[in-house]
């Protein structure tokens, strides 16, 4: 993967994470709930790949 594409992908992931956190706090969602949702999604994807 060429370096500019990698850096663009990295920047887009960081921007998406920041936007997610900003929207969650704007909506009044506790960060603990956001973290729990991320953990649950990660566990589901991990189980899906393991199977």
Secondary structure as a PSIPRED ss2 file (coil, helix, strand):
# PSIPRED VFORMAT (PSIPRED V4.0)

   1 X C   1.000  0.000  0.000
   2 X C   1.000  0.000  0.000
   3 X H   0.000  1.000  0.000
   4 X H   0.000  1.000  0.000
   5 X H   0.000  1.000  0.000
   6 X H   0.000  1.000  0.000
   7 X H   0.000  1.000  0.000
   8 X H   0.000  1.000  0.000
   9 X H   0.000  1.000  0.000
  10 X H   0.000  1.000  0.000
  11 X H   0.000  1.000  0.000
  12 X H   0.000  1.000  0.000
  13 X H   0.000  1.000  0.000
  14 X H   0.000  1.000  0.000
  15 X H   0.000  1.000  0.000
  16 X H   0.000  1.000  0.000
  17 X H   0.000  1.000  0.000
  18 X H   0.000  1.000  0.000
  19 X H   0.000  1.000  0.000
  20 X H   0.000  1.000  0.000
  21 X H   0.000  1.000  0.000
  22 X H   0.000  1.000  0.000
  23 X H   0.000  1.000  0.000
  24 X H   0.000  1.000  0.000
  25 X H   0.000  1.000  0.000
  26 X H   0.000  1.000  0.000
  27 X C   1.000  0.000  0.000
  28 X C   1.000  0.000  0.000
  29 X C   1.000  0.000  0.000
  30 X C   1.000  0.000  0.000
  31 X H   0.000  1.000  0.000
  32 X H   0.000  1.000  0.000
  33 X H   0.000  1.000  0.000
  34 X H   0.000  1.000  0.000
  35 X H   0.000  1.000  0.000
  36 X H   0.000  1.000  0.000
  37 X H   0.000  1.000  0.000
  38 X H   0.000  1.000  0.000
  39 X H   0.000  1.000  0.000
  40 X H   0.000  1.000  0.000
  41 X H   0.000  1.000  0.000
  42 X H   0.000  1.000  0.000
  43 X H   0.000  1.000  0.000
  44 X H   0.000  1.000  0.000
  45 X H   0.000  1.000  0.000
  46 X H   0.000  1.000  0.000
  47 X H   0.000  1.000  0.000
  48 X H   0.000  1.000  0.000
  49 X H   0.000  1.000  0.000
  50 X H   0.000  1.000  0.000
  51 X C   1.000  0.000  0.000
